[in-house]
């Protein structure tokens, strides 16, 4: 069997098993994550030389190949037989390894993602900052893609997405959508965000807010009348605010708190839980809405008190993660 055929077979098996992620590590069996659990795809080890050949065959540009040849990591989207795979290429113990996320060929619907009713309101927002947070593989990108797709069906607006790499491709509907990929269309998130100010956007989606310059520019975009959606890695909605604060120097903390208290619309965290009896995992939500009370708590740096506001904020569309889990248990969906 040819090298490409071997690795394509791994992908086919993973798709058949409905794996969300695939890990290919030289000298170890290929594994897929099925309903949150790792299992071997075949009873053989990944060949190191074959994996190297496969890696260089799927890299789209000479510049990217040179980057990988120098031992640097690379994120790409690889398409095969109608499926898309978000692929992180890296080294471990001096040999190539791939961490692959299976990307749905269609943009998930709110029904499929089990949207909390509050999230559907985001499609009508005109300005402000909406944060999506959660652990890796919790579905942050899918949630934002679904929101953008709803906007695409409902509003004539100009949307710029900044991604690394592009995961979902939006069909032509009402909105004008430009999708910019880091490393291909722009050098960095911060560069693409700065350029977006000159491109007349109504809505900006930032695939990952992870450094001071990107976060600062995203806050400025929301402050100047744009609607900004951004993802950030944190365990909860309150921790997302803390992470933003902590990335800035102490002498800027109050300025950032003031900014956030004015521009933040909501922060959403999502967790995927095992379904009772097996099957597709169930989404649990934590939603913080920036009500006047929450805004004051942010401005006064009383972030620990926001949780209490969320507990009693159901009428404003808020819920804590534990309240969401309690509701799922009452419905018999989780243990």
C-alpha positions in Angstrom: 0.0 0.0 0.0 1.3 3.5 -0.9 2.2 5.9 1.9 -0.7 8.2 1.2 -3.1 5.3 1.1 -2.0 4.1 4.5 -2.7 7.5 6.1 -5.9 8.1 4.1 -7.1 4.8 5.5 -6.5 6.0 9.0 -8.7 9.1 8.2 -11.4 6.9 6.7 -11.5 4.7 9.8 -11.7 7.7 12.1 -14.6 9.2 10.1 -16.4 5.8 10.2 -16.0 5.8 13.9 -17.2 9.4 14.2 -14.0 10.4 15.9 -13.7 14.1 16.8 -9.8 14.0 16.9 -7.0 11.9 15.5 -3.5 11.5 16.9 -0.7 10.2 14.7 2.6 9.7 16.5 5.5 7.9 15.0 6.1 4.5 16.6 2.7 4.4 18.2 -0.7 3.1 17.0 -3.0 5.8 15.4 -5.7 6.7 17.8 -9.0 8.5 17.5 -11.1 10.3 20.2 -14.6 8.8 20.1 -17.2 10.4 22.4 -14.4 11.7 24.5 -12.4 8.4 24.8 -9.2 7.5 22.9 -9.2 4.2 21.0 -6.8 2.6 18.5 -7.8 3.0 14.8 -5.8 0.0 13.7 -3.5 -2.6 15.3 -0.2 -1.2 13.9 2.3 1.5 14.7 2.6 4.7 12.6 5.7 4.5 10.5 8.1 7.4 11.1 9.3 7.7 7.5 5.8 7.3 6.1 4.5 10.0 8.5 7.2 12.4 7.3 6.3 11.8 3.7 2.6 12.3 4.4 3.3 15.5 6.3 5.2 17.1 3.5 2.6 16.0 0.9 -0.3 17.8 2.7 1.5 21.1 3.4 0.1 23.7 0.9 3.1 26.1 0.3 6.8 26.0 -0.1 7.1 28.6 2.7 5.1 26.4 5.1 7.3 23.4 4.1 10.4 25.3 5.0 8.9 26.3 8.3 8.2 22.7 9.2 11.6 21.6 8.0 13.1 24.0 10.5 11.2 22.2 13.3 8.4 24.8 13.7 4.8 23.9 14.4 2.2 24.5 11.7 -1.6 24.5 11.6 -3.3 23.7 8.3 -6.7 22.5 7.0 -6.4 19.3 5.0 -9.3 18.2 2.7 -9.9 14.6 1.8 -12.9 12.9 0.3 -15.2 15.7 1.2 -14.0 15.9 4.8 -11.9 18.7 6.3 -9.2 18.1 9.0 -7.7 20.9 11.1 -4.2 19.6 11.4 -1.4 20.6 13.8 2.0 19.4 12.7 4.7 19.3 15.3 7.7 17.3 16.6 7.9 15.0 19.5 11.2 13.1 20.4 12.6 14.5 17.2 9.9 12.9 15.0 6.7 14.2 13.4 3.4 13.9 15.1 0.0 15.1 14.0 -3.0 16.2 16.1 -6.0 16.3 13.8 -9.5 17.8 14.5 -12.2 16.5 12.3 -14.1 19.6 11.0 -17.7 19.1 10.0 -18.3 19.6 6.2 -21.4 21.6 7.1 -21.7 24.4 9.6 -23.4 23.1 12.8 -26.9 24.4 13.4 -28.0 25.9 16.7 -30.3 22.9 17.2 -27.4 20.5 16.7 -25.2 22.4 19.2 -28.1 22.7 21.7 -27.9 26.5 21.9 -29.0 28.1 25.1 -31.7 30.7 24.2 -29.5 33.6 25.1 -27.0 32.8 22.4 -29.5 33.2 19.6 -29.9 36.9 20.6 -26.2 37.5 19.7 -27.1 37.5 16.0 -28.9 40.8 16.3 -26.2 42.7 18.2 -24.7 45.8 16.5 -21.6 46.4 18.6 -19.7 45.1 21.7 -17.6 42.1 22.6 -18.8 38.5 22.9 -16.3 36.0 24.4 -16.5 32.3 23.8 -14.4 30.3 26.2 -13.9 26.7 27.3 -11.4 23.8 27.2 -9.9 22.5 24.0 -12.4 20.6 21.9 -15.4 22.1 23.8 -16.8 23.5 20.5 -15.9 27.2 20.7 -15.2 27.4 17.0 -18.4 25.5 16.1 -20.5 27.9 18.3 -19.1 31.0 16.7 -19.4 29.5 13.2 -23.1 28.8 13.9 -23.7 32.3 15.1 -21.9 33.8 12.0 -23.9 31.5 9.7 -27.2 32.7 11.3 -26.1 36.3 10.8 -25.3 35.4 7.2 -28.9 34.2 6.7 -30.5 37.2 8.4 -28.5 40.4 7.9 -26.7 42.4 5.1 -23.5 43.1 7.0 -19.8 42.9 6.3 -18.1 40.2 8.3 -14.3 39.6 8.6 -13.1 36.4 10.2 -9.5 36.0 11.3 -8.6 32.4 11.8 -5.7 30.0 12.1 -6.6 28.0 10.1 -10.0 28.6 8.5 -12.3 25.8 9.6 -15.8 26.4 8.3 -16.4 28.0 4.9 -19.5 30.2 4.8 -21.9 30.0 1.8 -23.0 33.1 -0.1 -26.1 34.4 1.6 -27.0 38.0 2.7 -23.8 39.0 4.4 -20.5 39.8 2.7 -18.0 37.5 4.5 -14.2 37.7 4.2 -12.2 34.9 5.8 -8.5 35.6 6.4 -6.1 32.9 7.4 -3.0 33.6 9.5 0.1 32.7 7.7 -1.6 32.8 4.3 -3.6 36.1 4.2 -2.0 37.9 7.1 1.1 37.6 9.3 -0.6 37.5 12.7 -3.9 38.0 14.4 -2.8 41.5 15.6 -1.8 42.5 12.0 -5.1 41.2 10.6 -7.1 43.0 13.3 -5.3 46.3 12.6 -5.9 46.0 8.9 -9.6 45.2 9.5 -10.1 48.8 10.8 -9.4 49.9 7.2 -11.7 47.4 5.6 -15.1 48.7 6.8 -16.3 45.7 8.8 -19.5 45.5 10.8 -18.5 42.3 12.5 -15.1 40.9 13.3 -14.4 37.3 14.5 -11.1 36.7 16.1 -10.2 33.0 16.1 -8.0 33.2 19.2 -7.3 36.1 21.6 -4.0 35.0 23.1 -1.6 37.9 23.3 -1.6 41.5 24.5 -1.6 43.1 21.1 -4.4 41.0 19.7 -6.6 41.5 22.8 -5.9 45.2 23.0 -6.8 45.7 19.3 -10.0 43.6 19.7 -11.1 45.7 22.7 -10.5 48.9 20.6 -12.5 47.4 17.8 -15.5 46.8 20.1 -15.0 50.2 21.7 -15.2 51.9 18.3 -18.6 50.5 17.3 -17.8 47.1 15.9 -19.3 43.8 17.0 -16.4 41.5 17.9 -16.6 37.7 18.6 -13.5 36.2 20.1 -12.4 32.9 21.6 -10.1 32.6 24.6 -8.9 29.6 26.5 -10.1 29.6 30.1 -12.1 27.3 32.4 -15.0 29.7 33.0 -16.5 33.1 31.9 -15.1 34.9 34.9 -11.6 33.4 34.3 -11.8 34.7 30.7 -12.1 38.3 32.1 -9.2 37.6 34.6 -7.1 36.2 31.8 -7.6 39.4 29.7 -6.8 41.6 32.8 -3.6 39.6 33.7 -2.1 39.9 30.2 -1.8 43.7 30.7 0.7 45.6 32.9 -0.6 46.4 36.4 -0.7 50.1 35.6 -3.3 49.5 32.8 -5.6 47.2 34.9 -8.2 49.9 35.8 -8.3 51.1 32.2 -9.0 47.6 31.0 -11.6 47.0 33.6 -13.3 50.2 32.6 -13.2 49.1 28.9 -14.6 45.7 29.6 -17.4 47.0 31.8 -18.5 49.2 28.9 -18.0 47.0 25.8 -18.5 43.4 27.0 -21.9 42.1 26.0 -21.6 38.5 27.3 -19.2 35.7 27.9 -20.1 32.1 27.2 -18.4 28.9 28.3 -19.3 25.4 27.0 -18.5 22.0 28.3 -19.3 18.6 26.6 -20.5 15.9 28.9 -21.0 12.1 28.5 -24.6 11.3 27.6 -26.4 9.0 30.0 -26.6 5.6 28.2 -23.9 6.6 25.6 -24.1 8.4 22.3 -23.3 12.0 21.3 -22.0 14.1 24.2 -24.3 16.8 25.7 -23.5 20.5 25.9 -23.6 22.3 29.2 -23.5 26.1 29.3 -22.2 28.9 31.5 -23.5 32.3 30.4 -22.6 35.7 31.9 -24.5 38.7 30.5 -23.1 42.1 31.2 -26.0 43.6 33.1 -25.6 47.0 34.9 -24.9 45.0 38.1 -22.2 42.9 36.4 -20.7 45.9 34.7 -20.3 47.6 38.1 -18.6 44.4 39.5 -16.2 44.4 36.6 -15.4 48.1 36.9 -14.7 47.7 40.6 -12.6 44.5 40.1 -15.0 42.5 42.2 -14.9 39.6 39.8 -15.5 36.9 42.5 -19.0 38.4 43.0 -20.0 37.9 39.4 -20.8 34.2 40.1 -23.5 35.2 42.6 -25.0 37.6 40.0 -25.1 34.7 37.5 -26.8 32.4 40.0 -29.8 34.8 40.3 -29.6 36.1 36.7 -31.8 33.7 34.8 -34.2 36.5 33.9 -31.3 38.2 32.1 -30.4 35.1 30.3 -27.6 34.0 32.6 -26.8 30.5 34.0 -23.9 28.9 35.9 -22.4 25.7 34.6 -23.7 23.8 37.7 -27.3 25.1 37.1 -27.0 24.0 33.4 -25.8 20.5 34.6 -28.6 20.3 37.1 -31.1 21.0 34.3 -29.6 18.3 32.1 -29.7 15.8 35.0 -33.4 16.6 35.5 -34.0 15.8 31.9 -32.2 12.5 32.3 -29.5 13.4 29.7 -26.4 13.1 32.0 -25.5 11.2 35.2 
